[in-house]
Amino acid sequence: MAKLMSRLAAALALSALATAGARAEELSFAHFVPPAHTITASTVEPLANGVSEATGGDLTIRVYPGGELGAGPLEQYVRVLQGVADMAWGLQGYTSTQFPKTMIAELPGVIDNGKFGYPALWAAYDLIKDEYPGTRPIALWTAEPNIIIMKDKDVRTPDDLKGLKIRVSGSAAAAAVEALGATPVQMPANEIYNSLQTGLIDGVITGASAVTDFKINEVANSYTLGAPLGRITFFVVMNEARYQGLSDAQKAAIDKYSGEWLSESAERGWNAKADQTIESLKADPNKTVIELDDAAIAQFGALTNPITERIVGEVGGEDVLKTMQSQ
């Protein structure tokens, strides 16, 4: 009897260990930029640390930066959908046709300067959720307002851009560039440096945070602030089937540290980096920083603001725009 009880106790212990092992999960988080990028401190670490702490280490997140699970920035969403990564960070603009209503938030005048964009995106979530099939959005947010970044060319009026090749991240910025008489060139951010250095493009429209994140300040020397050019949207998504396979406690931890909570953390990080970058540019005697006055802003806006109404109408997004602007 003693031997039987001993064997039973051993079996129960092994069963408990096996059950605990089965509960422990590691999620993979993929992105295409170096660990020093703003995404790490603003988004990845708050999510990973929060989830691990909430589950007592039963659910952890392992980060694969710099394209370790696939180098193409444009394929981040697909990697999650196919299960190559459990989570990924990316830009809706890189595959603009998939996210036409989400990207209304990128258009000029939709999100006022000085306001965060994430509340608008989450307020409109029920109207845009069909654009995220097979995944669960963990965070949705916008960058700071776009600026004009140039090499050896100052931009003070729309005429200064006519005929130039300007890099954009997606269709919203491309429409603004066309309205200003320039030619949009869509490419991932990690290609900007070489393209600007070699003259493949004349300038860039993106947020100021990207200037130092991608070392654009090493090749660009003129920066124009204030033109109504919209902003960029971002996502972190998780494979829906992977989420559903977690325990209730693990899902609760994901829920707690995602959504608007994580989106706010991300957007605050982007804005802080943008503010820091602009101050460093102003302090650099080799850089020209142009802050447009009201008259110049109105000149740009007369050309860029009308594209918002046109594009919203084309994608049938009037209800999305109304919801976003109510925030």
VOSEMI-640157 format. One record per atom (N, C-alpha, C): residue in three letters; y negated, x, z negated. Coordinates in steps of 0.2 Angstrom, whole numbers, padded with zeros to 4 digits, always signed. Layout:
BEGIN
ALAYXZ/...
This chain:
BEGIN
MET+0006+0004+0000/MET+0000+0000+0000/MET-0006+0004+0000/ALA-0006+0010-0004/ALA-0012+0014-0004/ALA-0013+0017+0003/LYS-0008+0019+0006/LYS-0009+0022+0013/LYS-0012+0017+0018/LEU-0009+0011+0017/LEU-0011+0006+0021/LEU-0019+0004+0020/MET-0021+0004+0014/MET-0028+0003+0012/MET-0032+0009+0015/SER-0030+0015+0014/SER-0033+0021+0016/SER-0034+0020+0024/ARG-0029+0018+0027/ARG-0029+0018+0035/ARG-0034+0012+0037/LEU-0034+0007+0033/LEU-0038+0001+0035/LEU-0046+0003+0034/ALA-0047+0007+0028/ALA-0054+0009+0027/ALA-0056+0014+0032/ALA-0052+0018+0034/ALA-0054+0023+0040/ALA-0055+0019+0046/ALA-0051+0014+0048/ALA-0052+0011+0054/ALA-0059+0007+0054/LEU-0060+0004+0048/LEU-0066+0000+0047/LEU-0072+0005+0048/ALA-0072+0011+0045/ALA-0077+0016+0046/ALA-0078+0018+0053/LEU-0073+0019+0056/LEU-0073+0021+0063/LEU-0076+0015+0067/SER-0074+0009+0066/SER-0077+0003+0069/SER-0085+0003+0068/ALA-0087+0004+0062/ALA-0094+0004+0060/ALA-0098+0009+0064/LEU-0095+0015+0064/LEU-0098+0020+0068/LEU-0099+0019+0075/ALA-0093+0016+0078/ALA-0093+0014+0085/ALA-0098+0009+0086/THR-0099+0004+0082/THR-0104-0002+0083/THR-0111+0001+0082/ALA-0112+0006+0077/ALA-0119+0009+0077/ALA-0120+0013+0083/GLY-0115+0016+0086/GLY-0116+0020+0092/GLY-0118+0016+0098/ALA-0115+0010+0098/ALA-0116+0005+0103/ALA-0123+0002+0103/ARG-0126+0001+0097/ARG-0132-0001+0096/ARG-0138+0004+0098/ALA-0136+0010+0097/ALA-0141+0015+0099/ALA-0142+0015+0106/GLU-0148+0015+0108/GLU-0150+0015+0115/GLU-0156+0020+0117/GLU-0155+0023+0123/GLU-0161+0027+0125/GLU-0163+0025+0132/LEU-0170+0023+0132/LEU-0172+0021+0139/LEU-0176+0027+0142/SER-0175+0027+0149/SER-0179+0032+0153/SER-0185+0029+0155/PHE-0191+0033+0155/PHE-0197+0032+0157/PHE-0200+0037+0162/ALA-0201+0035+0168/ALA-0202+0039+0174/ALA-0210+0039+0176/HIS-0213+0044+0177/HIS-0219+0044+0181/HIS-0220+0050+0185/PHE-0225+0051+0189/PHE-0226+0056+0194/PHE-0231+0061+0192/VAL-0234+0061+0186/VAL-0239+0066+0185/VAL-0237+0071+0179/PRO-0241+0076+0178/PRO-0239+0081+0173/PRO-0240+0078+0166/PRO-0236+0081+0161/PRO-0237+0078+0154/PRO-0244+0078+0151/ALA-0248+0082+0154/ALA-0255+0082+0151/ALA-0259+0077+0153/HIS-0257+0073+0158/HIS-0261+0067+0161/HIS-0262+0062+0155/THR-0268+0058+0156/THR-0270+0053+0152/THR-0264+0048+0150/ILE-0260+0047+0154/ILE-0254+0042+0153/ILE-0250+0044+0147/THR-0250+0050+0145/THR-0245+0052+0140/THR-0248+0050+0133/ALA-0254+0052+0131/ALA-0257+0050+0125/ALA-0259+0043+0124/SER-0261+0040+0130/SER-0264+0033+0129/SER-0258+0028+0130/THR-0253+0029+0133/THR-0248+0024+0135/THR-0241+0026+0132/VAL-0238+0031+0135/VAL-0231+0033+0134/VAL-0230+0034+0126/GLU-0234+0038+0123/GLU-0233+0040+0116/GLU-0234+0034+0111/PRO-0239+0030+0112/PRO-0239+0024+0108/PRO-0233+0019+0109/LEU-0231+0018+0115/LEU-0225+0014+0116/LEU-0218+0017+0113/ALA-0217+0024+0115/ALA-0211+0027+0112/ALA-0211+0028+0105/ASN-0217+0030+0102/ASN-0217+0030+0094/ASN-0216+0024+0091/GLY-0219+0019+0093/GLY-0219+0012+0090/GLY-0212+0009+0090/VAL-0209+0010+0096/VAL-0202+0007+0097/VAL-0197+0011+0093/SER-0197+0017+0093/SER-0193+0021+0089/SER-0194+0020+0081/GLU-0200+0019+0079/GLU-0201+0018+0072/GLU-0199+0011+0070/ALA-0200+0006+0074/ALA-0198-0001+0073/ALA-0191-0002+0073/THR-0187+0002+0076/THR-0180+0001+0076/THR-0176+0006+0072/GLY-0180+0010+0068/GLY-0176+0015+0064/GLY-0173+0020+0069/GLY-0175+0022+0075/GLY-0172+0026+0079/GLY-0166+0023+0083/ASP-0165+0017+0083/ASP-0159+0014+0087/ASP-0161+0013+0094/LEU-0168+0013+0095/LEU-0170+0013+0102/LEU-0175+0018+0103/THR-0174+0023+0108/THR-0179+0028+0109/THR-0180+0028+0117/ILE-0186+0031+0118/ILE-0188+0032+0125/ILE-0189+0039+0127/ARG-0185+0041+0132/ARG-0185+0048+0135/ARG-0190+0048+0141/VAL-0194+0052+0141/VAL-0199+0053+0147/VAL-0197+0058+0152/TYR-0198+0056+0158/TYR-0196+0060+0164/TYR-0203+0061+0168/PRO-0207+0066+0166/PRO-0214+0066+0170/PRO-0213+0070+0176/GLY-0219+0070+0180/GLY-0219+0075+0186/GLY-0214+0073+0191/GLY-0212+0067+0192/GLY-0207+0065+0197/GLY-0200+0068+0196/GLU-0198+0069+0190/GLU-0191+0071+0188/GLU-0186+0066+0191/LEU-0187+0060+0191/LEU-0182+0055+0193/LEU-0184+0053+0200/GLY-0188+0056+0204/GLY-0190+0055+0210/GLY-0197+0056+0211/ALA-0199+0060+0216/ALA-0206+0063+0217/ALA-0211+0058+0220/GLY-0209+0053+0224/GLY-0213+0049+0227/GLY-0217+0044+0223/PRO-0224+0045+0222/PRO-0228+0040+0218/PRO-0227+0033+0220/LEU-0226+0032+0227/LEU-0226+0025+0230/LEU-0220+0022+0228/GLU-0215+0025+0225/GLU-0208+0022+0224/GLU-0207+0020+0217/GLN-0212+0021+0213/GLN-0211+0020+0205/GLN-0208+0013+0204/TYR-0211+0008+0207/TYR-0208+0001+0205/TYR-0201+0000+0208/VAL-0199+0003+0213/VAL-0193+0002+0216/VAL-0188+0006+0212/ARG-0189+0011+0209/ARG-0185+0015+0205/ARG-0183+0011+0199/VAL-0187+0007+0196/VAL-0186+0003+0190/VAL-0181-0003+0193/LEU-0183-0006+0198/LEU-0179-0011+0201/LEU-0172-0009+0203/GLN-0171-0003+0205/GLN-0164-0001+0207/GLN-0161+0002+0201/GLY-0164+0003+0195/GLY-0161+0005+0189/GLY-0161+0013+0189/VAL-0164+0016+0193/VAL-0165+0024+0193/VAL-0168+0026+0187/ALA-0173+0022+0185/ALA-0177+0023+0178/ALA-0177+0016+0175/ASP-0177+0016+0168/ASP-0178+0010+0165/ASP-0185+0007+0165/MET-0190+0012+0164/MET-0197+0010+0164/MET-0200+0015+0169/ALA-0206+0013+0171/ALA-0210+0017+0175/ALA-0217+0015+0175/TRP-0222+0020+0176/TRP-0229+0019+0177/TRP-0231+0020+0184/GLY-0235+0015+0187/GLY-0237+0016+0194/GLY-0244+0012+0195/LEU-0246+0012+0201/LEU-0252+0009+0204/LEU-0250+0003+0209/GLN-0252-0003+0207/GLN-0251-0008+0212/GLN-0254-0006+0219/GLY-0259-0003+0219/GLY-0262-0001+0226/GLY-0258+0003+0230/TYR-0253+0007+0228/TYR-0249+0011+0232/TYR-0245+0006+0236/THR-0243+0000+0234/THR-0239-0004+0238/THR-0243-0011+0238/SER-0249-0011+0241/SER-0254-0016+0240/SER-0251-0023+0242/THR-0247-0023+0247/THR-0245-0030+0250/THR-0240-0034+0245/GLN-0237-0030+0240/GLN-0233-0033+0235/GLN-0237-0037+0229/PHE-0243-0034+0228/PHE-0247-0037+0223/PHE-0254-0039+0225/PRO-0255-0044+0230/PRO-0261-0046+0232/PRO-0265-0050+0227/LYS-0262-0054+0223/LYS-0266-0057+0218/LYS-0268-0053+0212/THR-0263-0049+0210/THR-0265-0044+0204/THR-0271-0040+0206/MET-0271-0038+0212/MET-0276-0033+0214/MET-0283-0037+0215/ILE-0284-0043+0214/ILE-0290-0046+0214/ILE-0294-0043+0209/ALA-0291-0041+0203/ALA-0295-0037+0198/ALA-0298-0031+0200/GLU-0296-0028+0206/GLU-0299-0022+0209/GLU-0305-0023+0213/LEU-0306-0029+0215/LEU-0312-0030+0219/LEU-0319-0030+0216/PRO-0324-0028+0220/PRO-0330-0027+0217/PRO-0333-0034+0214/GLY-0336-0033+0208/GLY-0339-0039+0204/GLY-0334-0043+0200/VAL-0327-0042+0201/VAL-0323-0046+0197/VAL-0323-0045+0190/ILE-0322-0038+0188/ILE-0323-0036+0181/ILE-0330-0033+0180/ASP-0334-0035+0176/ASP-0340-0032+0175/ASP-0340-0025+0172/ASN-0345-0021+0174/ASN-0345-0015+0171/ASN-0346-0015+0163/GLY-0343-0011+0160/GLY-0343-0012+0152/GLY-0338-0016+0149/LYS-0334-0019+0153/LYS-0329-0024+0151/LYS-0322-0021+0152/PHE-0317-0022+0148/PHE-0310-0020+0150/PHE-0307-0025+0155/GLY-0303-0023+0158/GLY-0299-0027+0163/GLY-0293-0030+0161/TYR-0290-0027+0156/TYR-0283-0029+0154/TYR-0283-0037+0152/PRO-0288-0039+0148/PRO-0288-0046+0146/PRO-0288-0051+0152/ALA-0291-0049+0158/ALA-0291-0053+0164/ALA-0284-0053+0167/LEU-0281-0048+0167/LEU-0274-0047+0170/LEU-0269-0052+0166/TRP-0270-0051+0159/TRP-0265-0055+0155/TRP-0266-0062+0155/ALA-0273-0064+0156/ALA-0275-0071+0156/ALA-0272-0074+0162/ALA-0272-0070+0168/ALA-0269-0073+0174/ALA-0262-0072+0175/TYR-0258-0069+0170/TYR-0251-0067+0171/TYR-0247-0073+0174/ASP-0247-0079+0171/ASP-0243-0084+0174/ASP-0244-0085+0182/LEU-0250-0083+0184/LEU-0252-0084+0191/LEU-0250-0078+0195/ILE-0248-0073+0192/ILE-0247-0067+0196/ILE-0240-0064+0195/LYS-0236-0067+0190/LYS-0230-0064+0188/LYS-0224-0064+0193/ASP-0225-0068+0198/ASP-0220-0068+0204/ASP-0221-0062+0208/GLU-0226-0058+0207/GLU-0227-0051+0211/GLU-0223-0046+0207/TYR-0219-0047+0202/TYR-0215-0042+0198/TYR-0208-0044+0198/PRO-0205-0045+0203/PRO-0198-0048+0203/PRO-0193-0042+0200/GLY-0188-0045+0196/GLY-0183-0040+0193/GLY-0185-0036+0188/THR-0192-0036+0186/THR-0194-0032+0181/THR-0198-0036+0176/ARG-0200-0033+0170/ARG-0204-0035+0165/ARG-0210-0031+0164/PRO-0216-0033+0166/PRO-0222-0029+0164/PRO-0223-0028+0157/ILE-0223-0021+0155/ILE-0224-0019+0149/ILE-0232-0018+0147/ALA-0235-0016+0152/ALA-0243-0015+0152/ALA-0246-0017+0159/LEU-0251-0020+0159/LEU-0256-0021+0165/LEU-0263-0020+0162/TRP-0266-0015+0166/TRP-0273-0014+0164/TRP-0277-0011+0170/THR-0283-0010+0169/THR-0287-0007+0175/THR-0291+0000+0172/ALA-0292+0004+0177/ALA-0296+0010+0175/ALA-0303+0008+0175/GLU-0307+0013+0173/GLU-0314+0012+0173/GLU-0317+0011+0180/PRO-0323+0009+0181/PRO-0326+0008+0187/PRO-0326+0014+0192/ASN-0324+0012+0198/ASN-0324+0018+0203/ASN-0331+0021+0204/ILE-0330+0028+0206/ILE-0336+0031+0208/ILE-0335+0035+0215/ILE-0340+0038+0217/ILE-0339+0041+0224/ILE-0339+0049+0222/ILE-0334+0052+0225/ILE-0333+0059+0224/ILE-0333+0063+0230/MET-0338+0068+0231/MET-0338+0071+0238/MET-0338+0078+0237/LYS-0337+0081+0243/LYS-0337+0089+0244/LYS-0343+0090+0248/ASP-0348+0094+0246/ASP-0354+0096+0250/ASP-0357+0090+0253/LYS-0358+0084+0250/LYS-0361+0079+0253/LYS-0364+0074+0247/ASP-0370+0073+0247/ASP-0373+0069+0242/ASP-0373+0062+0245/VAL-0371+0057+0241/VAL-0372+0050+0243/VAL-0377+0046+0238/ARG-0382+0044+0242/ARG-0387+0040+0238/ARG-0388+0033+0241/THR-0386+0032+0247/THR-0387+0025+0250/THR-0380+0024+0254/PRO-0379+0018+0256/PRO-0373+0017+0260/PRO-0373+0021+0267/ASP-0379+0022+0270/ASP-0379+0026+0276/ASP-0376+0033+0275/ASP-0376+0036+0269/ASP-0373+0042+0268/ASP-0366+0043+0269/LEU-0363+0037+0269/LEU-0355+0037+0270/LEU-0353+0035+0277/LYS-0357+0033+0281/LYS-0355+0031+0288/LYS-0352+0036+0292/GLY-0346+0035+0294/GLY-0342+0039+0299/GLY-0338+0044+0295/LEU-0338+0044+0288/LEU-0334+0049+0284/LEU-0327+0046+0283/LYS-0323+0051+0281/LYS-0316+0049+0279/LYS-0315+0049+0271/ILE-0314+0043+0269/ILE-0314+0043+0261/ILE-0307+0040+0259/ARG-0305+0044+0254/ARG-0298+0043+0251/ARG-0299+0037+0247/VAL-0294+0032+0247/VAL-0293+0026+0243/VAL-0286+0026+0240/SER-0285+0022+0235/SER-0278+0021+0232/SER-0275+0015+0235/GLY-0279+0010+0237/GLY-0276+0004+0239/GLY-0280+0000+0244/SER-0278-0007+0245/SER-0282-0011+0250/SER-0288-0013+0248/ALA-0289-0014+0241/ALA-0296-0017+0239/ALA-0301-0011+0240/ALA-0300-0005+0238/ALA-0305+0000+0239/ALA-0306+0001+0247/ALA-0300+0001+0251/ALA-0301+0002+0258/ALA-0306-0003+0261/ALA-0305-0010+0259/ALA-0310-0015+0261/ALA-0317-0013+0260/ALA-0318-0010+0254/ALA-0325-0008+0252/ALA-0328-0002+0256/VAL-0323+0002+0257/VAL-0325+0008+0261/VAL-0327+0006+0268/GLU-0323+0002+0271/GLU-0324-0001+0278/GLU-0331-0005+0278/ALA-0332-0008+0273/ALA-0339-0012+0273/ALA-0345-0007+0273/LEU-0344-0001+0270/LEU-0349+0004+0270/LEU-0349+0008+0276/GLY-0345+0007+0281/GLY-0345+0010+0287/GLY-0341+0017+0287/ALA-0337+0018+0282/ALA-0333+0024+0282/ALA-0326+0022+0284/THR-0322+0027+0285/THR-0315+0026+0286/THR-0310+0027+0280/PRO-0307+0022+0278/PRO-0302+0023+0272/PRO-0296+0027+0274/VAL-0294+0032+0270/VAL-0288+0035+0270/VAL-0284+0034+0264/GLN-0278+0031+0264/GLN-0274+0029+0258/GLN-0269+0035+0257/MET-0269+0037+0251/MET-0265+0043+0249/MET-0264+0043+0241/PRO-0258+0045+0239/PRO-0258+0046+0232/PRO-0263+0051+0229/ALA-0264+0050+0222/ALA-0269+0054+0219/ALA-0267+0062+0219/ASN-0261+0063+0219/ASN-0259+0070+0219/ASN-0259+0074+0225/GLU-0262+0070+0231/GLU-0263+0073+0237/GLU-0270+0074+0238/ILE-0275+0072+0234/ILE-0282+0072+0235/ILE-0284+0080+0235/TYR-0282+0084+0230/TYR-0285+0090+0230/TYR-0284+0094+0236/ASN-0278+0095+0239/ASN-0277+0098+0245/ASN-0281+0095+0251/SER-0281+0088+0251/SER-0284+0085+0257/SER-0292+0086+0257/LEU-0295+0086+0251/LEU-0302+0087+0250/LEU-0304+0095+0252/GLN-0300+0099+0249/GLN-0301+0106+0250/GLN-0300+0108+0257/THR-0296+0105+0261/THR-0295+0107+0268/THR-0299+0103+0273/GLY-0302+0098+0271/GLY-0307+0094+0275/GLY-0303+0088+0278/LEU-0297+0087+0276/LEU-0293+0081+0279/LEU-0297+0074+0277/ILE-0300+0075+0271/ILE-0305+0069+0269/ILE-0311+0072+0267/ASP-0317+0068+0267/ASP-0323+0070+0265/ASP-0325+0068+0258/GLY-0322+0063+0256/GLY-0323+0061+0249/GLY-0318+0057+0246/VAL-0319+0054+0240/VAL-0314+0050+0237/VAL-0318+0044+0233/ILE-0314+0038+0233/ILE-0317+0033+0228/ILE-0311+0032+0223/THR-0313+0033+0217/THR-0308+0032+0212/THR-0312+0033+0205/GLY-0308+0032+0200/GLY-0311+0032+0193/GLY-0313+0039+0191/ALA-0318+0040+0187/ALA-0319+0047+0185/ALA-0314+0050+0181/SER-0309+0047+0177/SER-0304+0050+0174/SER-0299+0054+0178/ALA-0299+0052+0185/ALA-0295+0056+0189/ALA-0297+0063+0191/VAL-0304+0064+0190/VAL-0307+0070+0192/VAL-0304+0076+0188/THR-0303+0075+0182/THR-0300+0081+0178/THR-0293+0080+0178/ASP-0290+0074+0178/ASP-0283+0073+0177/ASP-0279+0076+0183/PHE-0283+0076+0189/PHE-0280+0079+0195/PHE-0284+0085+0198/LYS-0288+0088+0193/LYS-0292+0094+0195/LYS-0296+0094+0201/ILE-0299+0087+0203/ILE-0303+0086+0208/ILE-0310+0090+0208/ASN-0312+0091+0201/ASN-0318+0095+0200/ASN-0318+0102+0203/GLU-0312+0104+0204/GLU-0312+0111+0207/GLU-0314+0111+0214/VAL-0314+0106+0218/VAL-0315+0106+0225/VAL-0321+0101+0226/ALA-0323+0096+0222/ALA-0328+0092+0223/ALA-0334+0094+0219/ASN-0340+0093+0222/ASN-0346+0095+0219/ASN-0352+0090+0218/SER-0351+0084+0221/SER-0356+0079+0221/SER-0352+0072+0219/TYR-0356+0068+0214/TYR-0353+0062+0211/TYR-0358+0057+0211/THR-0357+0051+0213/THR-0361+0046+0213/THR-0359+0040+0209/LEU-0363+0038+0204/LEU-0361+0033+0199/LEU-0365+0026+0200/GLY-0361+0021+0199/GLY-0365+0014+0199/GLY-0364+0010+0205/ALA-0362+0012+0210/ALA-0360+0008+0216/ALA-0355+0003+0214/PRO-0356-0004+0216/PRO-0351-0009+0215/PRO-0345-0008+0219/LEU-0340-0004+0217/LEU-0334-0002+0221/LEU-0327-0005+0218/GLY-0328-0009+0213/GLY-0322-0011+0210/GLY-0318-0006+0205/ARG-0312-0006+0204/ARG-0308-0002+0200/ARG-0301-0002+0202/ILE-0297+0002+0199/ILE-0290+0003+0200/ILE-0286-0001+0195/THR-0280-0004+0197/THR-0276-0007+0192/THR-0269-0003+0192/PHE-0266-0004+0186/PHE-0260+0000+0184/PHE-0255-0005+0181/PHE-0248-0002+0181/PHE-0243-0006+0178/PHE-0238-0001+0175/VAL-0235-0003+0169/VAL-0229-0001+0167/VAL-0224-0006+0167/VAL-0219-0005+0170/VAL-0214-0011+0171/VAL-0207-0008+0168/MET-0203-0013+0166/MET-0196-0011+0164/MET-0191-0016+0167/ASN-0185-0013+0169/ASN-0180-0017+0172/ASN-0178-0023+0168/GLU-0178-0029+0171/GLU-0177-0035+0167/GLU-0170-0035+0164/ALA-0165-0033+0168/ALA-0158-0033+0166/ALA-0157-0029+0160/ARG-0160-0023+0161/ARG-0160-0018+0155/ARG-0163-0021+0149/TYR-0168-0024+0149/TYR-0171-0027+0144/TYR-0167-0032+0140/GLN-0164-0037+0145/GLN-0160-0042+0142/GLN-0153-0039+0139/GLY-0151-0033+0141/GLY-0145-0030+0138/GLY-0146-0027+0131/LEU-0152-0027+0129/LEU-0154-0024+0122/LEU-0152-0029+0117/SER-0152-0027+0110/SER-0151-0031+0105/SER-0157-0035+0103/ASP-0157-0040+0099/ASP-0163-0044+0098/ASP-0168-0040+0094/ALA-0166-0035+0090/ALA-0171-0031+0086/ALA-0174-0026+0091/GLN-0170-0024+0096/GLN-0173-0019+0101/GLN-0178-0022+0105/LYS-0176-0028+0107/LYS-0181-0032+0112/LYS-0187-0034+0108/ALA-0186-0036+0101/ALA-0192-0037+0097/ALA-0197-0031+0097/ALA-0194-0025+0096/ALA-0198-0019+0096/ALA-0202-0018+0103/ILE-0199-0019+0108/ILE-0202-0018+0115/ILE-0208-0023+0115/ASP-0206-0029+0113/ASP-0211-0035+0113/ASP-0217-0033+0109/LYS-0216-0030+0103/LYS-0222-0029+0099/LYS-0226-0023+0101/TYR-0223-0018+0105/TYR-0227-0013+0107/TYR-0229-0013+0114/SER-0229-0019+0117/SER-0230-0019+0125/SER-0236-0025+0125/GLY-0236-0027+0131/GLY-0241-0033+0133/GLY-0248-0030+0132/GLU-0252-0035+0129/GLU-0260-0033+0128/GLU-0261-0027+0123/TRP-0256-0027+0118/TRP-0257-0021+0114/TRP-0257-0014+0117/LEU-0252-0013+0121/LEU-0251-0007+0125/LEU-0256-0006+0130/SER-0258-0012+0134/SER-0263-0012+0139/SER-0270-0010+0136/GLU-0271-0012+0131/GLU-0278-0010+0128/GLU-0278-0003+0126/SER-0272+0000+0123/SER-0272+0007+0122/SER-0273+0011+0128/ALA-0269+0009+0133/ALA-0270+0013+0140/ALA-0277+0013+0142/GLU-0280+0007+0142/GLU-0287+0006+0145/GLU-0292+0010+0141/ARG-0291+0010+0135/ARG-0296+0014+0131/ARG-0295+0021+0132/GLY-0289+0023+0133/GLY-0288+0030+0135/GLY-0291+0032+0141/TRP-0290+0028+0146/TRP-0293+0029+0153/TRP-0301+0030+0152/ASN-0304+0025+0149/ASN-0311+0025+0148/ASN-0314+0031+0144/ALA-0310+0033+0139/ALA-0312+0039+0135/ALA-0312+0045+0139/LYS-0307+0046+0144/LYS-0306+0051+0148/LYS-0312+0051+0153/ALA-0313+0045+0156/ALA-0319+0045+0161/ALA-0326+0047+0158/ASP-0327+0044+0152/ASP-0333+0046+0148/ASP-0334+0054+0147/GLN-0328+0057+0145/GLN-0328+0064+0144/GLN-0329+0068+0150/THR-0326+0065+0155/THR-0327+0069+0162/THR-0334+0069+0165/ILE-0337+0063+0164/ILE-0344+0062+0167/ILE-0349+0067+0163/GLU-0348+0067+0156/GLU-0352+0071+0152/GLU-0351+0079+0154/SER-0345+0081+0156/SER-0344+0088+0158/SER-0347+0089+0164/LEU-0346+0084+0169/LEU-0349+0085+0176/LEU-0357+0086+0175/LYS-0360+0082+0171/LYS-0367+0082+0170/LYS-0369+0089+0167/ALA-0365+0092+0163/ALA-0367+0098+0160/ALA-0365+0104+0164/ASP-0362+0103+0170/ASP-0360+0109+0175/ASP-0366+0110+0180/PRO-0369+0115+0180/PRO-0375+0117+0184/PRO-0373+0117+0192/ASN-0366+0118+0193/ASN-0364+0118+0200/ASN-0362+0111+0202/LYS-0363+0106+0198/LYS-0361+0099+0200/LYS-0367+0095+0201/THR-0367+0090+0206/THR-0373+0085+0206/THR-0370+0078+0204/VAL-0373+0075+0199/VAL-0372+0069+0197/VAL-0377+0064+0199/ILE-0376+0059+0203/ILE-0381+0054+0205/ILE-0380+0048+0202/GLU-0385+0045+0198/GLU-0384+0039+0195/GLU-0389+0034+0198/LEU-0386+0030+0202/LEU-0390+0025+0206/LEU-0394+0020+0202/ASP-0400+0019+0205/ASP-0405+0014+0202/ASP-0403+0007+0204/ASP-0407+0003+0201/ASP-0405-0004+0203/ASP-0406-0006+0210/ALA-0411-0003+0214/ALA-0412-0004+0221/ALA-0406-0002+0225/ALA-0404+0004+0223/ALA-0398+0007+0227/ALA-0392+0004+0226/ILE-0391+0001+0220/ILE-0385-0002+0218/ILE-0385-0009+0222/ALA-0390-0012+0223/ALA-0391-0018+0227/ALA-0389-0017+0234/GLN-0391-0011+0237/GLN-0390-0010+0243/GLN-0382-0009+0245/PHE-0379-0006+0240/PHE-0371-0005+0241/PHE-0368-0012+0240/GLY-0371-0016+0235/GLY-0368-0022+0233/GLY-0368-0027+0239/ALA-0374-0027+0243/ALA-0375-0032+0248/ALA-0369-0031+0253/LEU-0366-0025+0253/LEU-0361-0024+0258/LEU-0354-0025+0255/THR-0353-0023+0249/THR-0346-0023+0246/THR-0345-0030+0242/ASN-0350-0033+0239/ASN-0348-0039+0235/ASN-0345-0045+0240/PRO-0348-0045+0246/PRO-0345-0051+0250/PRO-0337-0050+0252/ILE-0335-0044+0251/ILE-0327-0043+0253/ILE-0323-0047+0247/THR-0326-0048+0241/THR-0322-0051+0236/THR-0320-0058+0238/GLU-0325-0062+0240/GLU-0324-0069+0242/GLU-0319-0069+0248/ARG-0320-0065+0252/ARG-0316-0065+0258/ARG-0309-0064+0257/ILE-0307-0058+0253/ILE-0300-0057+0251/ILE-0297-0062+0247/VAL-0301-0064+0242/VAL-0298-0069+0237/VAL-0296-0075+0242/GLY-0300-0077+0246/GLY-0298-0083+0251/GLY-0292-0081+0255/GLU-0291-0075+0257/GLU-0286-0073+0262/GLU-0279-0074+0258/VAL-0279-0072+0251/VAL-0273-0072+0248/VAL-0272-0078+0244/GLY-0276-0083+0244/GLY-0276-0089+0241/GLY-0276-0088+0233/GLY-0281-0084+0231/GLY-0282-0082+0224/GLY-0288-0085+0220/GLU-0290-0091+0223/GLU-0296-0093+0219/GLU-0295-0095+0212/ASP-0289-0097+0210/ASP-0287-0099+0203/ASP-0286-0093+0199/VAL-0284-0087+0202/VAL-0283-0081+0199/VAL-0290-0078+0197/LEU-0295-0078+0202/LEU-0301-0076+0201/LEU-0305-0079+0196/LYS-0304-0086+0196/LYS-0308-0090+0191/LYS-0305-0088+0184/THR-0298-0088+0183/THR-0295-0086+0177/THR-0297-0079+0174/MET-0297-0074+0179/MET-0299-0067+0177/MET-0307-0067+0175/GLN-0311-0071+0178/GLN-0318-0070+0177/GLN-0320-0074+0171/SER-0315-0078+0168/SER-0317-0082+0162/SER-0316-0078+0156/GLN-0313-0072+0157/GLN-0312-0068+0151/GLN-0318-0064+0149/
